[in-house]
Amino acid sequence: MVLVTDDDAESNADDDARFQLAAQAAGRIVRRSRAHVRLTTKTLSRCTDIAPSSSLYATDRASAAAGNHRIAFDQTVKQVETLSNALVSHLDGLNVLMKHDTFHGLPATVIARSIAEVAASCSWILRPEVSADERAARAYAVLFHSLENSTPQLIPEDADRAVEMREKLIDLLSASGITVKRREKEGNKSEHVAQVSVGSAHVKTGYRISDRVRAEIPAVGRMYAGLSSAAHGESLHVANAWEIPDSFARRIGIVVDESVMVWSKAVHRWFGVEPGLVGNEGDVKTIKQSIHPDVIAGIMARREKGA
């Protein structure tokens, strides 16, 4: 029998209070984010009608109508729709977990990581700071990546069709002055596509999703290694789901909040419309207040040492 002292009981009560504070705030963030993404996704078709002529969407559409980058534009629209619907689905699943009487930290963390990856991909495709040529090159790169990434998993007949589609696309783009570079290793060329160049914009088809998350959602990028460790079953991180569940709740809340804001900003800026309210600063503040004082002191000490 383990003797539990008054100090231990008080410490356990404090730990539970911090967990409840973090979990409730994270749950509210998930619900608000889910509502925002669902509403935005439902109005995407309307956004295509009301997008002002000064918007990036209108610019890309006009270029497509003039015969430039028709495939790229169609691919971008399709990707935005697909990724947005995926975001809704992930948030639906996460909302079910967060409403459950039992806190399921591990599966919730895996879904949160997927939410970050989807949001980062959408943000990368629609990046407003890059030129129209680069957005087109990114759309083509995504298309080639999707075609080649799916080929090994298809039955032979469908795989042959995917290869045929890739070759036709290469011929079509090459005829339009777009450069498609094959992979090359030690002087040996592969049939797979490595890079697409549109004007002065060069975009590689291969990427690491961790790098993309770090670039598009810096706040989440710093947590990505921990998210992946939990998803991949690394024992220390898995054990923490039960030993310090408040840290999992905080991470889920922050990842969802940051990811959905980045996704929303990217989509609304592309269409040139104002986004609705996404999150609530009060919930983020509550999550931060749930952090143990000793942890905060350690973070501050490391920052001072680093400075």
N, C-alpha and C positions, 0 to 999 in steps of 0.2 A: 504494500500500500504506500502511495506517495503522499507525504504530508504537504498539504497546501496551506501556506501562510496567508495572513491578511494581505501582505504585500503582493503575493502571487495572485490572489483573487482580484485585487485592485488593478494589477497589471493586465490580467485577462479581460477585465471589464473595459479597460481603456482600449485594448486591442479590438475588442468587439465593436466598441463605439466608433472607432476609426473606420473599421470595415463597413459598418452600416452606413456611415456618412458617405464613404466613397462609392459604395454599391448603389445607393439610392440616387446620388448625383449622376453616376454613369448611366443608370437606367433612364433617367430623364433626358440625358443627352442623346441616347439611342432613339428614344421615342420622338423627340423633336427633329432629329436628323432624318429619321425615317419619314416623317410627315412632310418635311421640306423636299426630300428627294422624290417622293411619290407625286407630290403636286407638280414639281418642276417637270418630271418625266411625262406626266399627262399633258402638259402644255407645250411640249417640244414642237409638235406640228403647228401650233399657233405661232410659236416664235419664228418659224420659217416665213410666216405671212407678215408679221409685224416688224421684222428686223429692218432697221433703218438703212438707207443706202450707204451710210458711212461705216456700217458694221463690217467686221471681218467676214462674216457669213455672206453678206451681199457682194463683197469684193471677190470672194472665192467663187460664188455662184456666177457672177458676171464673167469671170475668166473662163469658167467651164462652158458657159453659153456661147462664148466666142470661139470655142473649139480647143481651148487650152486646159489641160488637166481635168477633163470630164470624168475620167475614171477616178482620179484622186479625190475630186469633190464628192462623188457618189460614195466612195469608200469612207471618207471622213464622216459624212452624215450617217452612214450605216454603223460605223464604229461608235459614234456618240450615242446612238440609240441603243446599241447592244450593251455597251459598258454601263450606261445609265440604268437599263433594266437589270443588269447584273447587280448593280449597287442596291437597287430596291430589294432584290431577292436576298442578298446578304443581310441587309438591315432587317428584313422580315424575320429571318432565322435568328439573328442576334436578339431581336426584341422578344422572341419566344423564350430564349434562354434567360434573358435578364428578368423576365416577369415570373420565372419559376421560383417556387419557395426555396429551393436549393440553388446556391450559387455554383454554376458549372464554369469555373474559371478557365479550364483548359480548352474546351471546344469554343468558348466565347472568344478566347484569344486568337484561335486559328481563324475564326470568321473576321475578327477585327483586322488581322493581317491581310486577309483577302480584300477587305474594304479599302485599305491603304493602297494596295497594288492596283486595284481597279481605278481608284481616284487618280493615282499618279499617272497611269497610262493615258487616261482621258486628258489630263492636264498637259501631258507631253505632246499629244497629238494636236491640241488646240493652242499651243503656246503663242500668245499674241506678239511677243517681242521679236519673233523670227519673221523672215520674209515670207511672202505668199509662195515663192518657189520652194522654200524649205518645208512649209506645211505640206505642200504637194509631195515632196520627196519623202516626208515622214509617212504620208498615207500610202505611197507605193511600197515603202520599206515594210510597213505593217502587213500589207497584202502578201508580199513575198514571204515574209516570216510565217504568216498563218498557213500559206499553202505548203511550205516546206516542212513546217513543224508537224503538220497533220498527216503528211504522206506516209511515214513509217507505221502509223496506227491504222491505216486503211486496208481494206481487202485489195488484192492485186489490181482488179479492174478499176476501182476508184482511185487507187494510187497512180495508175497510168493516166487516168483522166486529169488528175491534179498536175502531173508533170507536163502533160500536153497544154494545160491551161497556162502554166508558168511560161512555157516556151512561146506561146502565142502572145502573152502579155509582154514578154521581152521584145519580140519583133515589133509589136504595136508601139511600144514606148520608144524603141530605137528609131523607128521611122519618124517620130515626133521630135527627135533631137535630144532625147533623154538617154543618158548613159547608164547602162546596167552592167556592173562589174561582177564577174564570177569570183568565187573563192579560189585562192591560189596558195599552195603550201609547198615550199622547197622547189619552186619552178613547175609544179604539177597543178594544172587547172582542174577545178571541180565543176560539176554542172550546177551546183548551188549558187545562189546569188549572195554576194557579200555587201554590196553597196549600190545605192541609187543616187545619181547626180542630176539635179535639175538646175540649170544655170550654174551659179557658183555655189549652190548648196549641195553638200555631200552627206548622206545619211546611211549609216550602216544598218543592216537588217538584224544583226545579232546584238544582244544587250543582256545585262544582268539586272533583274528586277530590283535588287537591293540598291543598285546605283541610281536607278530611276526614281525610287521612292526618296532617296536622300536628296536628289536634285529638285524634285517637285514638292516634297513635303518635308523640309528639313527637321522640323520638330519630331516627326515620326521616324525619320531616317536614323536619328540617334537611338531609337528604341528597337530598330528593326532586328538587330542581332538577337535581342532577348525574345522578341516575338517568334523568330525562326527557331530558336533553341527550344522553346516550349512546344512549337508545332512539330519539331523533329524528335521529340521524346528524350531530350537530354535530361538525365536523372535529376540534377540539381534544380533545374528550372521547373521540371514537372513537380517535384516535391514542394516547391514554393507555392504551388497552387493551393495546397492545403495548409502549409505552415504560415504563409503571409498572404492570405487571400485579398487583403486590402490593396496590396501592390498590384495585383492582377486587375482589380476593379478600377483602380486609378488609370492604369495603362489602357484599358479598354475604352474608358471615357475620353481620354485625351486623344487616342488614335482616331476614334470615330469623329470627334469634334473637329480636329485638324484636317482630316481627310475629306470630310463632306464639305467643309468650307473651301478647300482648294478645288474640289470638283465643281462646286456651285459657281465659284468665281470664274473658272475656265469656260464653262458652258455659257453663262450669261454674258461674259465679255465677248465671246465669239458671235453671239446673236445681237449684241449691242443693246441689251435690255437690263434693267435693274433687278437684282436678285431680291427675293423676299428674305425675311428674317430666318437665319439658319439656327444659331445656337443661343445660349444664354450665358453671359459672362459670370452670373452668379453660381451656376453649376460648376464651372471650371474653378472658380474661387473656392467653392466648397471642397472640391477634390484636393486642391492644394492644402487646405486646412486640415485634411485628414492625414497628412504625412506626419509621422512621429517626429517630435522635436529633435531627437538625437540624429535622425537621418538628415534633417535640414541642416543641423550644425556640421555634419560631416561633409555635406555638399558645399557649404560656405567655406569650410576649411580648405577643401580641395581647390576651390576657385581662387582663394587667396594665395595658396601655394603656387598655383599655375600662373597667377599674375606676377 
